């Protein structure tokens, strides 16, 4: 394929070479409603909107994209590229949330515009009023019947393709700066590794503000000149087997989702709902965005093999926004590999053969690093390269590693410009400019990556990142009997291999007498569900002063998790030991 200078060139090329090929089909939540755009129509719509943006913006201005999965989102994204505006995909603000990531994102990137549905369709008039107060102009986007026409672009191939925000509302979200070169490099890497081509239709339900949804499931097929079919996330969550039906109907070769989605399909499986469904054309079932579980692969393969699903199509992968998206994956047709290792050794940072079945667990290979990416396993404390068989932090270097964090020079330096100690220049070229992922893993003797944990405090449930400090804030504010800044949220893996969240919360010393535990627990659960759309596995109330903290007052989440696992946390109704009189307020 021709080496393009920007994604604008890609779309213009597809519009000229494949004008009548359907680029996008969107399943709305209305039965039978499937609006479409050809490549020529997408170019015409985006060019038309871009001409308007040029009159209202300066090059490099930021524009929020606040849409559900829709044709209008895709048109607006490419209009931003054509007009030299930096797109900022963002979740549609919740109706009932007093705070969410939107306020922090707006403060961080200081957008000039917000593009979204007409007010009467969006149902977010209050949010639009908030935008106006911040000096952000809201521009509704509707599609019109337009002929394909030539367009003078203001795009900047040396500039940014978009900002990908990675965190929540109270945890200082960071905008990853993804350049055109980063994006095109990763799209080409994916094409070569996965064997995708112009006939590789993609079907996705993942939100387009999510990097897996935007890059893998939308921009990859446009890059290839292949059809893209978008379902709504809510539609998938209510009827997950409709995703599989759409894959079969459109004879799609590629469909990517987080691990939980494959579990959900199995959980909701009913033979009558799969009648006539043929999954034999599905060649790349990319499983990423959260830890991949061996049990999930086995369950999905067993359940859907009778419907033509080839277990060799399951493609565990690893990636992150800071590397644009995909870092490692197996080649098309190669079956996913798993490895039995010692659970006790993993806890010590080692990869060893289990001593017996009780000590064994199964980990999943995420394939070899993409061609063009270098990968190291490094001790996160000493920055020394680790030998085979030891688990360390995953460091990455290559053309798809993003430019850094928007307006955050110190964090960019720390995360994107790392240098290993005792560097072996005979093995890898380039001693500086390594991306620290914060993830833990190891490379096997075939050079395949196994991701076994995270240094970061980020909790991933159903493909969504949750920062513990966000959940902790919601929990502590849910009831007057609870102490602010004395909460710890962490994740555990249950017997089914699913990631769950536990909250440990101190109660106020003055509120212990007369406290109704069930009432407080219910308040915490409700607050976390309402603010973060996630349910807590367990809520533990402890006495004042029992939460582990550093001398500087920071919560020690790892130690709290360890004490919880060992059953050593002191419950809220426990008698106060004598040293309690000296505890910090």
Secondary structure, DSSP 8 states (H G I E B T S, - for coil): ----SSHHHHHHHHHHHSTTSEEEEE--SSTT---EEEHHHHHHHHHHHHHHHHHH--TT-EEEEE--SSHHHHHHHHHHHHHT-EEEE-----SS-SS-HHHHHHHHH--SEEEES-HHHH--HHHHHHHHHTT-EEEE----------------TTSEEEEEE-S-SSS---EEEEEHHHHHHHHHHHHHHHT--TT--EEE-S-TTSHIIIIIIIIHHHHHT--EEE--HHHHHH-THHHHHHHHHTT-SEEEE-HHHHHHHHHT--GGGGTT---TT--EEEE-SS---HHHHHHHHHHHGGGT--GGGEEEEEE-GGGSSEEEE--TT----EEEEEHHHHHTTB----SSGGGEEEEEEEEEE-TTEEEEEE-TTT-BB--TTB-EEEEEEETTS---BTT-HHHHHHHHSB--BS--TTTSS-SS-BEEEEEEEEE-TTSEEEEEEESS--EEETTEEE-HHHHHHHHHTT-TTEEEEEEEEEEEE-TTS-EEEEEEEEE-GGGSTT--HHHHHHHHHHHHHHHHS---SEEEEE-TT-S-B-TTS-B-HHHHHHHHHTT---BTTS---GGGGG---
